[in-house]
């Protein structure tokens, strides 16, 4: 009995250490990043980026990369124009976000969930800005982690040098206007490796 108890404690300790020292990788097919654009003042449309990569280390260093060429608005000609005229993907193919995750996220017990606001650096169009990300983090029973935005992140075209590209898109599409601020939402699923 004593041997069994000792073995159980050692196995439990090993599992805890594995989880605490795990390298976490994004499950792309189960993750999403979307935003809402507005044209002609009152027509809003949901768009998304279909390709993301992300990971965070046991020390909590988070890195997310968004493939800007994977923009999906549901209209191919618009996607093509956004790639070429707005995001300039030939020169700047991706956006990157980095952050340091707090200990409360790294030590989250299985089956638990917390809300945190994390400062993160977003690099888009060669411009880096600090943004605040409010997120619910849930540690699943199967050793996965889900991070879901609880408030949209407002991204301003002015902050990232996107205004002239939006003006070009507006003229090409014959629109009265395109909103210069978009709310962004995400749901990211990670598994330990």
C-alpha positions as CSV (number, residue, x, y, z in Angstrom):
1,X,0.0,0.0,0.0
2,X,2.8,2.4,0.9
3,X,4.6,1.6,-2.4
4,X,1.4,2.2,-4.3
5,X,0.8,5.5,-2.6
6,X,4.4,6.6,-3.3
7,X,4.1,5.6,-7.0
8,X,0.8,7.6,-7.3
9,X,2.4,10.7,-5.8
10,X,5.4,10.4,-8.1
11,X,3.2,10.0,-11.2
12,X,1.1,13.0,-10.2
13,X,4.2,15.1,-9.6
14,X,5.6,14.0,-13.0
15,X,2.3,15.0,-14.7
16,X,2.3,18.4,-13.0
17,X,5.9,19.1,-14.0
18,X,5.2,18.1,-17.6
19,X,2.3,20.5,-17.8
20,X,4.2,23.3,-16.1
21,X,7.2,22.8,-18.4
22,X,5.1,22.3,-21.6
23,X,5.5,24.2,-24.8
24,X,2.1,25.1,-26.0
25,X,1.2,25.2,-29.7
26,X,-1.9,26.6,-31.5
27,X,-4.4,24.1,-32.9
28,X,-5.1,26.0,-36.2
29,X,-8.2,24.2,-37.3
30,X,-9.9,24.9,-33.9
31,X,-8.8,28.5,-33.6
32,X,-10.2,31.7,-35.2
33,X,-9.5,35.4,-35.6
34,X,-12.1,37.7,-37.1
35,X,-13.0,41.4,-37.4
36,X,-16.0,43.5,-38.4
37,X,-15.6,46.1,-41.1
38,X,-18.2,48.8,-41.8
39,X,-18.8,50.4,-45.2
40,X,-21.2,53.2,-46.2
41,X,-21.7,54.0,-42.5
42,X,-24.2,51.3,-41.7
43,X,-23.3,48.1,-43.5
44,X,-21.1,45.8,-41.4
45,X,-19.4,42.6,-42.5
46,X,-17.5,39.9,-40.7
47,X,-14.1,38.9,-42.1
48,X,-11.4,36.5,-40.9
49,X,-7.9,35.4,-41.3
50,X,-7.7,31.7,-42.1
51,X,-4.1,31.0,-41.2
52,X,-2.6,31.6,-37.8
53,X,0.4,30.2,-36.0
54,X,1.0,30.7,-32.3
55,X,2.9,29.3,-29.4
56,X,3.9,30.1,-25.8
57,X,6.8,28.8,-23.8
58,X,6.8,27.3,-20.3
59,X,8.0,30.8,-19.1
60,X,4.9,32.4,-20.7
61,X,6.3,34.1,-23.8
62,X,3.5,34.2,-26.3
63,X,4.0,34.7,-30.0
64,X,1.2,34.9,-32.6
65,X,1.7,35.3,-36.3
66,X,-1.2,36.2,-38.6
67,X,-0.8,35.4,-42.3
68,X,-2.3,38.5,-43.9
69,X,-2.7,36.8,-47.3
70,X,-5.2,34.5,-45.7
71,X,-7.8,37.2,-45.4
72,X,-11.3,35.9,-46.1
73,X,-14.1,38.3,-46.6
74,X,-16.2,35.9,-48.6
75,X,-15.6,37.9,-51.8
76,X,-12.5,36.9,-53.8
77,X,-12.0,40.3,-55.6
78,X,-12.2,42.1,-52.3
79,X,-9.7,39.7,-50.7
80,X,-7.3,40.2,-53.6
81,X,-7.6,44.0,-53.3
82,X,-7.0,43.9,-49.6
83,X,-3.9,41.7,-50.1
84,X,-2.4,44.1,-52.7
85,X,-3.7,47.5,-51.7
86,X,-4.2,47.4,-48.0
87,X,-1.9,44.9,-46.4
88,X,0.8,44.9,-49.1
89,X,1.5,41.3,-48.5
90,X,4.3,41.1,-51.1
91,X,6.4,43.3,-48.7
92,X,4.7,42.7,-45.3
93,X,3.2,39.2,-45.3
94,X,2.3,38.9,-41.7
95,X,1.2,40.7,-38.5
96,X,2.8,39.6,-35.2
97,X,1.6,39.8,-31.6
98,X,3.8,39.1,-28.6
99,X,3.0,39.1,-24.9
100,X,4.2,37.8,-21.6
101,X,1.5,35.6,-20.0
102,X,1.0,36.1,-16.2
103,X,1.7,33.3,-13.7
104,X,-2.0,33.0,-13.1
105,X,-2.4,31.7,-16.6
106,X,0.6,29.4,-16.5
107,X,-0.4,27.8,-13.2
108,X,-4.1,27.5,-14.0
109,X,-5.5,24.1,-12.8
110,X,-7.3,21.8,-15.2
111,X,-11.0,22.6,-15.4
112,X,-10.5,26.2,-14.2
113,X,-11.0,29.5,-15.9
114,X,-9.9,33.0,-15.3
115,X,-10.3,36.5,-16.8
116,X,-7.1,38.6,-17.4
117,X,-6.1,41.7,-19.2
118,X,-2.7,41.5,-20.8
119,X,-0.6,44.1,-22.5
120,X,0.6,42.9,-25.9
121,X,2.7,44.3,-28.7
122,X,1.1,44.2,-32.1
123,X,3.3,44.7,-35.1
124,X,1.4,45.4,-38.3
125,X,2.6,47.1,-41.5
126,X,6.0,47.6,-39.9
127,X,4.5,49.6,-37.0
128,X,4.5,48.3,-33.4
129,X,2.0,49.4,-30.8
130,X,1.0,48.2,-27.3
131,X,-2.6,47.1,-27.0
132,X,-4.6,45.7,-24.1
133,X,-6.1,42.2,-24.6
134,X,-8.9,41.1,-22.3
135,X,-9.3,37.4,-22.4
136,X,-10.9,34.4,-20.7
137,X,-8.5,31.6,-20.3
138,X,-9.8,28.1,-19.7
139,X,-7.7,25.0,-18.9
140,X,-9.4,22.0,-20.3
141,X,-9.5,18.6,-18.6
142,X,-7.6,17.1,-21.6
143,X,-4.6,19.4,-21.1
144,X,-5.7,22.0,-23.7
145,X,-6.0,25.7,-23.1
146,X,-8.6,27.9,-24.7
147,X,-8.1,31.7,-24.9
148,X,-11.2,33.7,-25.9
149,X,-11.4,37.5,-26.2
150,X,-14.1,38.9,-23.9
151,X,-14.0,42.4,-25.3
152,X,-13.3,43.3,-28.9
153,X,-9.8,44.7,-29.5
154,X,-10.3,48.0,-31.4
155,X,-7.7,48.4,-34.2
156,X,-7.4,51.9,-35.7
157,X,-6.2,52.2,-39.3
158,X,-4.4,55.5,-38.4
159,X,-2.3,53.7,-35.8
160,X,-0.9,51.2,-38.3
161,X,-0.5,53.2,-41.5
162,X,-3.5,51.6,-43.2
163,X,-5.5,54.8,-44.0
164,X,-4.2,55.3,-47.5
165,X,-4.9,51.7,-48.4
166,X,-8.5,52.0,-47.1
167,X,-8.9,55.1,-49.3
168,X,-7.8,53.2,-52.3
169,X,-10.2,50.3,-51.5
170,X,-13.0,52.8,-51.1
171,X,-12.4,54.3,-54.5
172,X,-12.0,50.9,-56.3
173,X,-15.3,49.7,-54.7
174,X,-17.2,53.0,-55.3
175,X,-18.1,53.3,-51.7
176,X,-19.1,56.5,-49.8
177,X,-16.8,55.4,-46.9
178,X,-15.1,52.6,-45.0
179,X,-14.7,52.7,-41.3
180,X,-11.2,53.3,-40.0
181,X,-11.6,51.3,-36.8
182,X,-12.4,47.6,-36.6
183,X,-13.2,45.4,-33.6
184,X,-11.2,42.2,-33.6
185,X,-12.2,38.9,-31.8
186,X,-10.4,35.6,-31.4
187,X,-10.7,32.1,-30.0
188,X,-7.3,30.4,-29.7
189,X,-6.9,26.7,-28.7
190,X,-3.5,25.4,-27.5
191,X,-2.2,22.0,-26.7
192,X,0.9,21.0,-24.8
193,X,3.9,19.5,-26.6
